[in-house]
Amino acid sequence: MDQNFFSDYFAKLQEMNQLWWKELDSGKAAINTPLNKALNEVNLDDATQLIEKASAQPAALAAVQMNWWENQMKIWQNITMNAGDGDAAVKPAKDDKRFSDPAWENEAFYNYIKQSYLLYSNTMQESIDAIEGLDEKTKERLSFFSRQAINALSPTNFVTTNPELMKLTVESNGENLIKGMELLQEDIQSSADVLKIRMTNDSAFELGTNVANTAGEVVFKNDLFELIQYKPLTEQVNATPLLIVPPFINKYYILDLREKNSMVRWLVEQGHTVFMMSWRNPDASMIDVDFEHYVLDGTLKAIDAVADITGEKQINTAGYCIGGSLLATTLAYYSAKRMRNRVKSATFFTTLLDFSQPGEIGAYINDPIISAIEAENLSKGYMDGRSLSVTFSLLRENSLYWNYYINNYLKGNSPIDFDLLYWNGDSTNVAASCHNTLLRKFYLENKLVDPKGIQVGGVNIDLSKIKVPTYFISTIEDHIALWQGTYRGSRNLSGKSTFVLGESGHIAGIVNHPAKNKYGYWLNDDLGDDPEAWLKDAERQDGSWWTHWDQWLDSFTEAEPVDARPMGNDNYPGLMPAPGIYVKQTLPVEFDNLAEKAQDVEAQHAVEND
């Protein structure tokens, strides 16, 4: 190894220490936050319960410990006597890619470390499962946070216990660690209160150029969102237009990535007149913007604009994730106000309406943690999207966090160019009041399915009053919106529902272009109360669910196709080219000159159109 390696490495390490202590002094580091304190208190209470229950059940723990000891002896005997023959006492799960390097199997030292670590991980979970008397929520938290800690301590995360990293460090004279330290320093500076590891090369993509580049016009804008109308690609289009309501906790262009996987472009190619809402990225000035504002000043305004521009009395709608919850609330608002319903059909992508089964995010859903988050949100005026992004990544920590930690900081590799990961890293804030409402009223108290639980504009939101035809698409591996939960939510509506279950997860299962022919889906017209019974009798279909959905949408268009529509009209003229201004706001948000920038863009666009 080069003689200057250690001096260079420790110089970088000193820089990192100085930066870290500076962040601690400024109160930015996660250790100082009310949330971190609340997490520690909850974990301590859970651990205390576990110890108290375990002390009263010595036989259960003794059985687990004996099993651990026997398996530990098997590991030692197998490795010392049959090293490298593949006869492992403990093996990684099929989807565990951490131990793919051959040395983990062929070299006794690393094989022993691997199997001992996996055995410890399994034993910890067995210990939690073996203790009776713990309520399910406590068990879920113990399992989740124990898994987080154990995976953080994986031997793959350290140079000296990872054969691939050790070999690379020796062969490169430690240059990988020097480069990794530089990347780590850059990431700390661009993170909020939790380290946000970059997943892709941010400079490889530009909105409007190689992502979010489907041609269109911003035809409406207020302080909450911009409405994009996409340019038709067919001479004639379906009579009924389609409005898509994306989640306001992410940017809309997950549905308009590069051409090969853009849902928006594909829909336009099928002859749909597509409109997309692009939410503003909140700053502290939006502290009082609540969930009901996204209905009253958001979806209602967008639906009115689409109907006016196209001249149609009713439109098709689709909502993604929390955008779907917002869409359902809007439909219930129409009913509560006895307004003329402008919606012909509603589609829900991975949408929870019943939040009783929220998935692994449920580990954070309890009063102490939510109270701490509420306090932090109100002190800043928003939930920082960078921290929110890390929280979701840690729901799949090995594949969405630690693998990038290893690749970037220990291998010293620059992240790859990947449009989906670029979108994933392009985080958005959530307005404080809105985020607090979602956490407490929706996730903690599950009030959306209560006919008198949520009010918007002074009226109660009753989902059972929604009678329009609905299409629910969920995904079987979704860890953010469990499909069983989305299925149960669909049962709260009164209209005719179609439920479809796609393969893969929350993102890949939805952004599933037919040309790839990658993931299939399940269908079953018999929608009983039990989701597992529905799946048991469902039939798997090859190909993307997009084609099935397109056929479903066509069934609500009785009129013949019409000539392709122009962009906007006199009431809603084109303001600027897609993707607009709001989507380009990156974190940390600086809105001091946003209005001025928007005016300049609109003025320039008006001149070009003249």
N, C-alpha and C positions, 0 to 999 in steps of 0.2 A: 504494500500500500504506500502511496506517495507520502513523503516525509512532512509535507505541508498540510496533509489532510486534516489532522487533528486541530491544528491552529486555525485553519479556515473554518472548520465545522464549529468549533467553540466560539469563534468570533461571531458567526451567525446566531449561535445559541444565545450569546450575550445580548445581541440585538433583540431577539425574540423576548427574552426575559424583561428587558427594559420596556418594550412595547406592552407586554402583558401587565406589568406593574402600573404602567401609565393608565391602562384601561381600568384596572382595579381602583386606582385613586379617583378616577372620574366617575366611578359608580356604574360603569357600563357592564362590567363582567357579571355573568349570571349568578355568581355566588352571593351577590349583594341584593338580589331581587326578592320581592315578597313571594313570587312564585317558587323560587328555589327553597325558601324557608318553609313554605307550605308543603312542598313535595317531601322535604326531609321529615316534617312532622307526621305526615300521613304514612310515610314508609316506616317511621319509628313505631307508630301505633300498630301498624299491620304486623311488624316483626314481633312486637310485644305480645300480640294476640297469638301469633304462631308459637312462640316459646311457651306461653301459658297453656295452650291446648296440647302441645307436644309433651310437656312435663307430666300431664295426666294420662298420656298414652305411651308409656315407655316401650311396650311390646311392638307397636307400629314402627317406631323409629329404629328399634333394634333390628327388626326384619330388613329395613332399608339399608342400615349400616352393614349388616351381614352380607347382603347381596352385593353392596359396593366392594367389600373386602374380598369376596370370592372372585368377582370380576377383575379386580385389580391384580390378584394373583394369577388369573388366567392370562391377562395382558403380559405380565412379566414372563410367565412360562412360555407363552407362544413366541414371544420375541427372542428370548434367549435360546430357545431350542429350535425354532423354525423361522428365523428371521427372513422376511422377504417372500414367504410363500403365499401370502394373501389370506392366511387363516387368522383373521382379526377377531378378537373378542367383542370389539365395539367398532361399528362402521358409521361413517357420516351418512346423513340422509341423502337421498338421491339428488335433491336440488341444492345441496350444500357444495358450493364450488371452491371453498376456501382451501381444500386439501388436494387440489388437482395435480400439483407437482409430484413427479414419480418418487422423489426422495422421501415424501411422507410415508410411502409404502415400503420402499426398498432399503432405507437406512434405519437401522435399529433405534438410534437415538431419537430421530424425529418421529418414527412410528410409535415409540413409547409415549412421547409427549402428546402426540395427537390422540391416541386412544385414551390416555389418562384424562386429558382435558374433556373429551366427549363423554367419558364415563362420569366425571364430576358434574358436567352439565345435565346429564340425564338423571343423576342421583338427586340433584337439587330439586328438579321438578317432581320426582317421585316422592321426595320428602314432603313437599307441599300437598301433593295429592293424597298422601297417606294419613294426614291429620284430619280427623273428623271434627265437626263442630264449627268450622270456619264458614262464614257466609260466602256466597258465590262472588260478590263484588270484591271482597278482601282477597279471596283466592286468585281472582283475575289480576289484581294489582300485584300481588306477590309474585305470580308467574311472570307477568310482563316486566316488572322492574328487575327481578332476578335475572331474567334472560338478557336484559340490557347490560347489566353489570358483567355477567359471564361472557357475553360476546365481545364486550369491550376489552376483556382480559384474554381473549383468544391468542394462542401462540403465533397465529398468522399475523398479528398486529405488531410484532416486535422483531427487530432485525436478528437478534441472537437466537431466536427460536423459530425462525422461518427460513428453511433451506434456500429458497429462491432468492430471498433478500440478502442472505449472507453471501451467497455466491456472487450476486450482482454487485454488492458493496466491495468485495475483494477485487473483482475483475475491473471495476471502474475507478479504483482508487478512491472510493467514497464520494465520487462526483454526484451520484444519485441522491445522497443525503444533503449535499450542499444545495443542489437544485431544488430538492424537496423543501428545504428550509426557506428558500426564497418564495416558493409558492405558498407555503404556510403563512409567511409574513404578509403577503398580499391578501390572502383570504381573511386573516384576522382584521385587517384594516377595512375590509368591505363587509364584515359581518356585523350583526347587531349584538345581542347579549349572549348568543350561542354561536359557536364556530360553524359557519356555513361553508362547506367544502364545495368548490366549483366542480361541476360534472362535465362540462364541455368547454370548448374554446369560444368564448363570447364574441371575439372579433371575427369569427367565421360567418356570422349571420347579421343581416340587417333587415329590419322590418320594412316591408314594402318592396324589397328587392328579391331575396331568396326565401323568405318566410312571410306569411301574411300578405302575399302578393297577388291574390285573386283580384282582378280589376273591379273597382266599384267606386261609389261616391258616398261621402258623409252627407246625408240629406236632412239631418236634424241633430241638434246639440243643445243640452242644457248643462247645469252644474253637476249632473250625476252621470250622464252617459252621452255617447254619440251613437247615432243610428246609421249603419252602413247598408246601402242597397247595392247588390252586386250586379255587374253588367251581364246581360244575357249572352249565352254562347250558342243559342239555337234561334232559328227564325221565328218559331212559335213556342209559347210557354204554357204551362198549366194555368188554368183560370184562377185557381186558389193559390195565393202566395204563402210563403213560409217564413215565420219569424222565429229566430233562435235566441233563447235567453241563456247566455253562459253564466257560470258562477261568478260572483263579484269578488271571490277570494282568489281567483286566478285570471289570467288574461285570455281573451276569447280565442286567440289564434291557435290553441290546441286543435281546433276544428278547421284551421286553415294553415297548415304547415306547408312543406314543399309540395309541388304538384302531385307527386306520386302517392301522397297520403293525406290530401286535403279533402275533407268531407264537403266543405263549401263548394269547391270547384266541381266535385263529382255531382252534387245536387244540381248545380247550374247546368252541367252537361246533360242531365236527365230532363231538363226543361222546367225546373222550378225557378220562380222568382224569389230569391233568397234575401232576407234582411237579417242583420246581425247587430245585437247590442254590444257596444264596447264601453265598459264601465270606467269611470274615472278612478285613478289610483289615489286613495284618500291621504290627506295630510291632517295636521292638528286642527285646522279650521273646520273640519267636518266632524268634530267630536260629537255633536248632537244628532247627526244623521242616523236614523234608526231603521230597522227592517221595514217598517211601514212606509218610509220614504221611498224605498226601492220599488214598492208597489205603486204608490200614488204619483210619484214623479219619475218613475222608471217604466215598468212594464205597461201600465195604462197608457202613458204617453206614446210609447213605441207602437202599441196595437192601434191606437187612433191614427198615428202617422201612416202606418202600412195600409190601413183601410182607405185612407184619403188618397194616397199616392196611386194605389191600384184600382180604386173605384169598387172594391169588393166589400160586401156587407159583412162577410165573415172570412177569417183567415185560419190557416193551420199554424200551430205553435209547437215549439220543442224547448225543453229546459234541461240543462246538464247539471247534475249534482245539486248544490244548494240553489242553483238557478231554476231547477225543477220544483223545489220547495217554494220558491218565490212565485213561479208560474201557477202552481196549485192554489196558493194564497190569493193570487189575482183572480182566478176563476171563482173562488168562493166569495170574494169581495163583490164581483158582478152580481152574484145571486143575492147576497145580503142586502145590497143597495137596490135590488130589483131593476138593474140596468139592462139595457139590451145587450145580450151576450154577443160579442164580435168574434168569438172563437169557435171554429167548426170542429177542430180536433186538437188534442194535446198529447205530446210525446214526452216521456220522462226518461232521460239517460241517467242510470245509476243514482236514482233519487230516493232519499229517505223522506217519508211523510210521517211514519211511526218511528220515533227515535228510541224506542225501548231496547233496541238491539243495535247499537251504533258501531260495533266492530271494536278493533283494538284501541281506538281513540277513547273508548270507555274507561281506560285506566286513568284518564285525567278528569273524568266526569264525576266529581263529588264536590260537596259544598266548600270545604276549605280551599281546594285548588282553584275552583271557579271564582271564589271571593277574592283570592290573591290576583288572579288574572284581571278581574274587573277593576281592582284598585290600580294595577299597572296601566291598563288601557285608559282609564280616566286621567291618570297623571300625565300621559303622553298625548292623549287625544285619539289614539288609534292602536290597533294591534299591529306590531311590526311584521310585515310579510316575510322578512328573512328568518325570523324566529319561528314563524308558523311553518315555513317551508322545511326547516330542520325537524320540527316535531313530526310532520308527515313522513319525512325520510326515515326517521328512527322507528317508524312502525314496521319497516323492513330494513333493519339496521345493517345486516350483512351485505345485502345487495344494493342498498341505496345510500349507505354512509361509509362503513368501514372499508369496503372495497376501493372507494375513491380516496380514502385516507391512505391506504397502502400504495395505490397506483401513483398518487400525486406526491405525497410527502416522503415516502420511504423508497419508492422506485425512482422518483424524480421525473416521472413522465408528464408531459403536457397532455391535458384532456383531449379526447377525440372530438371531431366535428360531428355533432348529432343534433338535429333540429328539435326532437322531442325533449332532450335534456336541456337544450338552450331555453325552451319554453319553461321547463320545470324550474330553472334557475332565475327566470325573469319574474320575480315575486311581486305581489301586490299587498298593500296594507288593507286592513279592514277598519272602518270607522268604529270608534270606541263603543258608542251606544248600540250599534248594530251587532257587533261581536258579542257584547255582553248579553243582549237579548237572545242571540242564537245559543250561547252556552247555557244560560239559565232556563229560559222558557222552552227552548226546543230540546236540547240534549239532556239537561238535568231533570226538568219537570215534564217533558213530553207533552206540552200543551197544544201542539198543532192538531192532534187528533181529538182534543177536547172541544166540543162544539162551542164552549164559552171560554176557552183557554187563551185565545189570542184575539186582540182587537186591532183593526186597521181602519183609520178614518172614523173611529167612533162606532164601528159595527163589529159584531162577533163573526169570526171566521169558522164556518162549519163545512168541512170537506165533504160531508155526505150530501151536500146540496149541489155538488158538481155532477152534472149529468151528460157532459159531452163525451164522445168516444175517446178512449185513452189507450196509449201504447207504452208499455213499460219495458225497457231493455236494461237488464242488469247483467253482471258478469260473475262467473262462478268462483273466481279467485280474488274478487274484490275485498280488500282488507279495510277500506275506508267506509264503504256503504255495503254491508253484508247483504247478499241477494235475498236471504230469508227475511231480512228487515224490510227491504224494498217491496218484496212480495206482500208482506202483511200490510204495508202502507197502502198498496193498491186496493186492498179490500175495503178501505174507508170511503171510496168514491161510489157514486150511484150509477154512473154511466157504464156502458159496455166496455170492458177492459180486455186488452190483449197483452199477455205477459210472455216475454222472450228472454231466455237466458243464454248469454254468449259465453264463449270460452275466454280464457285469460283474465286480466284484471281491470282495474278502474279506468286506466287510460288505454292500454293496448287492445283491450276487448271492445272499446268503443271506436277508437281510430283504427278501423279494420277494413282497409280499402279492398273492394272485390277483386281487383287485379292481382293482389298478393295471394289470394286463395289460401290464407293461413289458418284462420280460426273458424270453427263452425258454431252452431247454436242449437238450442233445444226449443221445441214447441209443444204445447199441450193446451187445447181449448177448454179443458175442464179445470176451472179455477176454484178449487176448494179452499178450505181454511188452512190446510197443512201444506206448507211449501215443499217439504220433503216428499210427501205423497205425490205432489204435482210433478216433481223431478223424476220420481220412480216410473211414472207412466208417460213421461215426455219422450218425444222422438227427436233424435239428433239429426240435424240437417248440415250438409256440407256448404261451404262458402260463407260469405259475409252476410250478416243480418241486414246490411244496408239495402240489399235488393228486396228482401222481404218487407222492410219498412217502406220502401218506395212504392211497392204494390199496395200496401195498406193506405198510404197517403192518396194514391190515385183513386181509391174507392170512395173518397169524399169529394171528388170533383165531377159533378154531373155534366157541367158545361163543356163544350168543345174547347180545344186549345185556342188561345188568343195570340195575336201578334206580339212579338217581344216588346216589353214595356220600356219606355225611356227612363232615364235616371231622374227621380223626383218629379215635382210638378210646381205650379205657381205658389202653392202654399208651403211646399217643402223643397226649395231649390237646392241644387248641389252646392255644398259649402267648400269642400276640399276633396282630393282623391283619398280613397282608402289607402292605408288603414287609419287615417286620422291622426289626431294629436294625443288623445288620452292614453292610447296603448303604448305610446313611446315614452311615457313617464317611468323612469327607473328609480329604484331605491338607493339612497334615501331621497324621498320626493322633495322637490323644490318647486313651489308653485308661484313664486313671486312674480314671474314674468310669463306665466302660462296664458293669461288672457291676451297679453300683447302678442305673443307668438301666434295664437289662434287667429287673431285679427289680421296679422300679416299674411298668414297662409290663406285665409278666406279672401282677402283683398287680391292677392296674386292670382288665385284661382278664378275669381270673377273677371279679371283682366284677360286671362288666357281664354276663357269661354267667350268673351266678347270678340 
